[in-house]
Amino acid sequence: MDQRQTEEQADLLALQKFQHNFENSLKSSVIYILRDGALTIGEIEQRIDQSHSQILEQLQELIEDGLVIQQMSEKADGLAYFLTVPAEDLIRQFKESIKWSKQHITF
């Protein structure tokens, strides 16, 4: 296998891992709604039409993935969820994907 094929295989593996991690659209939705700042679980539930347990499960996975942190917030007067720097980088990717989807996919 030449260098180009090796790099392509590595790229394909990385793409597959990315797709696997975000095949659950709820994770992407949680990250996207946290783009403007910290939210409590109640605020997240108001914006996403899913059960408390489903949202909590996804938040836990996002914490384990290093994309979200949970900490005390004066603004929220309690526990709130924040994006990490890697998740903030994803927001730019999501916005480009949203733009592309609106232009090329019929809903």
N, C-alpha and C positions, 0 to 999 in steps of 0.2 A: 504494500500500500504506500503510495507516495504521500508527500507532505500535505498536499491539497486534500486528498481523500481522508487523511487522518484528522485534519482540522474540520472537515465537513462532518465526519462522524462525531467528533466532540461537540460540534454545534448542534447536531441533531439530537444528541443525548441531552444537552442542556435545554433545548426546546421542549423535549418530551417531559423532562422533570418540571419545567415551568408549567406546562399544560396540565400535568398531573396535579400539581399543587393547587392550581386555580380552576380545576374542572368543576369544583363546587362554586357556583356563582355567589353563594352567600358570603364566602370569604372576600371575594372581590368587592361585593357591595359594602361590607363592613369597612374595609379599607377605604373605599371611596367616600363614604359618608363621614369618616374621621378626618378627611382632608383639610377641613377648616379649623380643626382643633379638637380638644378633648370632649368626650361625651360620656355620660353615665349610661349604665345598662338600660335604664328607663328611657332615656333620650334615644338610644339606638333602637329600642323596641318600637317607639313611636314612628320611626322613619323607615323601618323594615318590617314588612308583613310576614313575620315568622314567629314561632313560639319562643318563649323565654329560654327553654332548654336548648333549642337549636342554636340560638344566638350565643348563648353562654358556651356551648361546645366549640363553636367556631372561634370565639374570642380566645378560648384556652389554647386551641391549636395555633392561632396567630401569635400568641405569646410564646409558645414553644418554638415557633418558627423564627422568633426574633423580629417580628414585624409590628407587634403591638406591645405596649407596656401598660400595666395597671398600677396606678398610684393615687395617693390622696390629692385632691384638688380643692383649692379654696373656692374657685369658680363654681364647682359642682357641689361644694359643701359635703364631700365624701369621696368615695372611690370613683375614678374616671379612667377611661381608656384613651391612650395617646398613640400616635404613630411613631415608629422609630425612623431614623434616617433612611435605612433601606426601603421602608414602606413609602416614605415620601418620594423616593426615586420612582417607585412603581406608579405613583399618581400621574407623573408625566407620561408614562407608558400607557396607562389607562385612558388618559385624555386623548392621546393620539389614536388609540383603538376606538374610542367612542366617535371621534371625528371621522375616521375611516368607515366605521360601520354605518354612520348616518349617510355617508356619501354613496356607499356601495351595496348595502344590504337593505332589502325591502322588508319592512316590519308589518 
